[in-house]
Amino acid sequence: MSKFLGKNYSIVTPVVISAAIAASAIISGSANAETQNSTKSVNADALVEQVQLRPSAVAQNVTSVSQLSDVKPTDWAFTALQSLVERYGCIAGYPDRTFRGKQATSRYEFAAGLNACLDKINEIISAGLADKVSKEDLATLQKLQEEFAAELATLRGRVDALDAKTAKLEAQQFSTTTKLRGEAIFGLAAASDGTTATGVDKTNTTFSYRVRLNLDTSFTGKDLLRTRLQASNTGQYRDLVGQNANGNSTRLSFDGFGYSGSAANNFEINRLYYKFPVGDSITAYIAPIGAPEDVLSPLNPIESDSQGTVSRFGRFNPLIRIASSSRDNGLAIAGLTFKFNDKARLELLYSASNPASATGQGGVTGQDTKLAAQLVAQPIDSLTLGIGYARAYTVGNTLSSGLNVDTFGLSALNALGVSGINTDTVVGSLVWDITKKFSFNTWGSYTFANATGTTTAGTTFTSWLAAISGKDLFTEGDLAAISFGQPLLRTSVTGSAQGSANTPYQLEAFYRFRVSKNISITPGVFFVFNQGSDSANGTATVGVIRTTFSF
């Protein structure tokens, strides 16, 4: 916020604005004020030391000293303030109608206030009203100008430089409505798949990248149109270590070239959505290319793929993941968020495969579709709870989650002719801020699946995760976390579907340290036990050093 002090000077902080108030009182007080215990005049040097002011809000002009609730007729400065208001109109108070004359001010703040009053008095003189300025006040002003000559010169130089920079920015600005934000990830990763069935432990080390450019546009100040461009060559580790048969156990949080069919190193539109308020309590979301997490809160303080978890499993629960992994050049999404109050909200989402689907079944009602709702409540400031439900349909023999083995079972597909899967997913989430630095979060999910094309095949998928994280442990901006959970597991099989042989588990740890405001480095490692839900696959180990540049 800014307030113009004088003709050509703009001071942009409440500190300087309030300093003007202090200076105003001093100027007038030097001629008129009396101390509490004496009627003797106070000289300018003494007043500079006596007047104290520390701002906490933007000043507002007053027309009468009686409007200042903390200035009483018995105060030594009352007469000075009254005279200043009536004669010069060069005083202001805080929004709560207080003057706060007992707080401290610096010399530069005082100089800013002095400059403001000098301009005000110059305006009076220029208007032919010089007789309204007393000789005593002019003498005091001259003394103050001499005393603060250096500060006034510095202040004016800074303001002139600021005006020049502002004019340059206005002439060269990208857009009056759009801001450009960028992010680049350098990822060094090494993996061992731990496979023992063949007697060969497949390993691989890669150095890859991902770049994103967000064009964020606001037309009203409350809405957001986001256009995201992305290029990447970070492949899926299930492919890099030959784990296609073992599902998605070892995938990284920031992997993938983009949407289905896109190639490495090509820029594509990765996100295109418009979010806007409807009234005071509803936010709408429309996206021809969107993602469920834009509407459904992940309720996970370490979910960021560039600043948080290094594994795919550690980011989102199945409420977000199911019917979302293939995306086929992006999901078409419509969403609404109903904010009941500061403590509760309801999130609603409908997603469908993009019309450019490789199968030709994409569209609002074709191929993968999902209808989801999540109620988020915060009964106390340190506790956030969520309960969500999703009804989804996915084409073929998969939940389209990109998580650990999420197929319905090969025998069900082959013998019964499964054409798709209907699922009902229930997820409960909790985030507990134990202290200002440490948080605990957990979620658990049940997915009840039924195959289409048959009435005898059904199964249940379960998954859960728990994590504890700490921020600013050693330096500001640091983040450390350790998590343990069970990736998606196929259980309770009926009909001809095949159950999972073993229960998979994942253990992950990472530490993000902030090199600077725009650079962070995150070393992390995660282990997947019984990957692909089969102990014969051994334990996979993935180590990552992720460097993130934001600009």
Summary of the structure (lengths in Angstrom):
residues: 551
radius of gyration: 32.5
end to end distance: 24.3
largest distance: 105.7
contacts: 1901
relative contact order: 0.09
helix: 23%
strand: 39%
